């Protein structure tokens, strides 16, 4: 619970602004006599902005009728530095018509001239109490927001840990996956950035893309780990990893898992409609999967498997961009393929960085 003590109020920082020295002396004497011990003053209204920027006063007693720069102009200047939209200003005026105008300009209260001791002390006390409560509330909100951000970050990290644990589970089934899933994250992010995607999309695909083969958990080991060519029936079963992965990741409110499910289901679809499991074509294939497809093909060509040798970067780029009969440029979204062509060296750098 927020509490402001009398000692806090008496120690509030006060600035008196008046072009008449006698008025400053009178207000200073009244306030000092009541126990206020942090009082400053200036005869020059043009200095108020800099003084408040430096000292952050809890209360400014501001005369309205001053030469060169009047109190209303001072109020406008103070608005530029009061980010909380709270002007701790108590105006001092002998003009009844100025009171409403000052309040409309942002002042919080007023004192009439000539001064009455009881009025000055009551209004100053009340203004300082409200100002200090406002500051305490602001500080409390900052602390609360900090705790929320910290807790959100913890939950976010826990969620990512769960996702990566799920991804690592596939590694126990297929040891060749290993660094492949790590590289896929970086390929996908780099390509999404070059395509000009928004930050959320880039973050989502970085986290979601490693889950593309999670459905392999459901593929029998005698098929998944087979070192010779698959039979037609075995290949039919192997292709089911796309559907299994989508089912594992689907039905979630998480943006990561939603994109992960899209990628898992569609990353073997091809732009020309010759892919699987559903033979989707063109933009019917979700964009994250169209990005993921070229990343997956690149890394697969670069990687050694029991049934194939690894290719170097130049050979891999040539196959993706020109084709080799099995892999063709028509398999890829033309815009994604163009982004790959222009930035293929990023892929080579990522492969070298994340290869044990």
N, C-alpha and C positions, 0 to 999 in steps of 0.2 A: 504494500500500500504506500502511495506517495504521501509524504508529510513534509511540510515546510515549517521550520521553527522560527521563533522571533529573532534568534541570533542570525539565522540565514538571511532574513529580511533586512536586518540592520546592516549586514555586511554586503548587501547588494550594491553593484557598481552604478553610480549615478553621474550623469553629465548634465550640467546646467548651461543652456545656450541663451544668451541675452546680450543685446548691444549696450545695455545700461549696467554699469558696474554696481550701482546701488541695488538694483534688483537681484543681481547675483549674490551680493553680500547678504542681503536679507534672507534669501532662500537658503543660502549656506548656513546662516546662523540658526534658522528654524530647524533645519534637518540635523545639523550637528548637535543641537541642543536636545534633540529627541533620541540621539544615540547612533545615527547613521555615520559610518566611518570611512566610506569609500566615495568621496565626493570630488568631482573635478568640474571645471568650468571653462568656457571660452566666450570671448566677446565677438569672435569672427565666425559667422554661420558657414562660411566657405570651408572651414576646417572640420566640420562635423563628420562629413563622409569618411575622411581619412582617420579621424579619431575613433569613430565607431568600428571601422574596418580593423583597426589595430586592437582595440580594447573590448569590443563586444559588450557594451553597456547593458545593464538590466533595465535601466530606465533613463530616458532623455526628457528633461524638462525644457520645452522649446517655446521661446517667445515667437509670436507670429509676425509682429510688425518690426522689421529690421531693415536697414538700408542695404543696398547692393543685392542681397539675397534674402527674401522673406521666408517665413517658416513653411509656407506651402511648397516653395521650391526645395527646401531642405527635405521635406517629406518625400518628394518625388525622387530625390537623389538616394535617400535611404532605402527606397524600395528596390534599388538595383542590387543591394547586398544582403537584403533580408530574404534568403532563399526559403525560409519557412513561412513567408508571407505574413509575418507578425511584426508590426512596428511597435516597439516598446516606448511609445511617445506619449507624453502628457503635455498638451499644449497650454500655454499661458497667454491669456488674452483679456482685453478690456472691452472687446467688441462682441456683443451678443450674437450678431449675424455670422461671426467667424467660427463659432463653436460647431454648428452643424456641418459647415463646409470642411472643417478640419477633420471631423469624424468620418465624413465621406471620403476624405483624402487618405485615410488610413490611421489617423491618430486613435488611441484607445480611450482617452478621457481628456478632461480639460480642467483648468483652475482659473477662476476669475480674478481679475485685478479690480481694486486693490486686494492684496492677499488677506485671507482670514486663516489664522493659525490652525484651527481645528480642521478646516477644509483641506488645507495643504497636507497636513499629517495623515488625515484619513485617506485622501486620494492617493498619496504616494505609497502608503502602506498597502492599500488594496491593489494598486498597480504592480508593485513589486511581488506581492504574494502570487498574483495571477501569472506574472512573467516567469517566476521561478518554478511554479507548478508546470507551466508550459514547457520549460526547458527540461524539467525532470521527466515529463511525459515523453518528450522527444527522445531523450537519452534512453529511456526504458524501451521505447519502440525500436530504437536502433539495436539495442541489446537483443530484443526479442527477434528482430529480423535476422540478426547474426546467428542466433541459435537455430532459427528455422533453416537458414542457408546451410549451416553446418550439418544439421540433421538430414536435410535433403541430399547433400553431398554424400553423406554416409549411406543413405538408402540407395542412391544412384550407384555408388561403388559396390555395394552388396549385390545389387541387381546385375551389374556387369560381371562380378565374380561368378554369379550363378550361371550366366550365359556362357562364360568362358569354361566353366566346369563342364557344362553340357557339351561344349565343343570338344574338350579334351577327352570326353568319354568316347568319342568316335576314334580318337587316336589309339585307344586300347584295342579297337577292332582292326584298324588299318594303320600300321606304323608309318606308312609312306605319307600320311596326311601331314603330320608334324608341322614343320615350318611353313608348309603350303597355306594353311589357314591364316597364319600371321601375315604372310606376304599378300594374301588376297585382300586383307583389310587395307593395306597401304596402297595397293594398286587401285582399288575401288575409290578410295578417298581422293587420290591424285587425279583420277579421270573425272570424278564428279566435280572437283574444283575447276579443272580445265573446261568443263562443259558449262561453267557458270552457275552451278546449282546453289541454292540457298544454304545457309549454315546448318540448319536443322537436318536437311537432307544429307549433307556431307557427314555430319556426326552419326546419323542413323545408319548410313551404308557402311561406315567404318566399323560399327559395332555388329551390324546384322550380317554382313557378307560372310564372316567365318562360319556361320551356321548353315551354309548352303548344302553341305553334305551330311547334315545331322541324321537324315533318314537312313544312312548306311548302317545305323545301329540295328535296323530291322532286317538287314540282308544276311542270309545264312553265311557263315564263315567259309564254307566250301565253295561258295560262289565269289564272295567278296575278296578272298585271299588267293583265288586260283591264279596260278602263274602261266597257264596256257590259255589259248583262246576259249572264249565262252561259246557254248552251244546257243542256238536260237532261243531255246526255252530258258536257259540261264540268263541270257541277255535280256529277255523279257522281264525276268525277276529283278535283275539289277536295275533296270530303268524305273522300277517301282520306288527306288529310294527318293525320288522327287516328290511323289505323292505322300509317302510315309513322313518325310520331313515337314511337309506342309501341315499334315495332321498333328504332328508333335508340337509345332510352333503356333498353330492356328488357335482361334477363339480366345485371343488375349487382347487386353486394352493397351498393352505396351506398344509404343511406336516401333521399338526395336524388333519385337517379336512379330508384329504385323508385317514389317518389311522383310524380316527373316523368312517368314512363311511364303511371301511372294517370290523371293529369290530362290528358296528351296524348290518350289514347284516349277519355276519357269526358267531356271538358268541353263537348261539344255534345249530350250526352244530356240529357233533360228528365224532371222528376219524374213527369209524366203519361205518359211512354213515347213521346212524339212526336219524340224527338231521334234523333241518329245517332252512330256507325255501326251500333249493334246494337239500338236501340230499347229500351234498359234503362229500368226504371221504379222509382221510389221508392228504397228503401235498397239496391237492387241496384247503384245507382250509388255508387261510393266517395265518402266524405265530402269528401276534398280536391277532387274534381271538382265536387261540388255547391256548394261554396264558390266555386270558381273560376268556375263558370257565371255566377253573378250579377255577379261582378266583371268578367268579360269583356263581358257584355251592357251593363253600365253604361258601361264605357269606350268600347265601340263606338258607343253612342248619343251620347256626348259628343264623339266625334271626327269631324272632317270627312274624307270620302273623295271620290274622284273621282266617285262615283255618288250621294253624299248630302251634305247639310249637317249641321253639328254642332248638337246640341241643348243647351240650358242645363241646369243641375242640376235645377231644378224640373220641367221637361218630362220629363227622364229618369226621375226618381223616380216621376212620375205614370204613365208607361208601364209601369215595372217592377211597381208596386204595384196598378195598376188595369187595365193592358193596353191595346193599341191594335189588336188583331186579329192582328198578326204576333207580338208578344210578349205573353204572358199570365202572370198570377200562378201559374197551375197548372204552369208550366214549372219552378218553383223549389221546392226543399225548404221546406216551411212554416216550420220553425224557423230556417233560414238567412234566409228572406225576412223574418221578424219581426225578426231581429237587424239586418238591413239597414234596415228601416223605422225602428227606434229609433235607429240610428246613421248615417243616410244623410249627415249633414253632414260626417262624417269623409271620406266619398268625395269630396265637393265640395272639401274642403280639400286632399286629396291631389292631385286633378286640377289644381287651381290651382298647387300647389307644384311639380309636375313637368311643367308644360306650358311649352315654350319660347316 
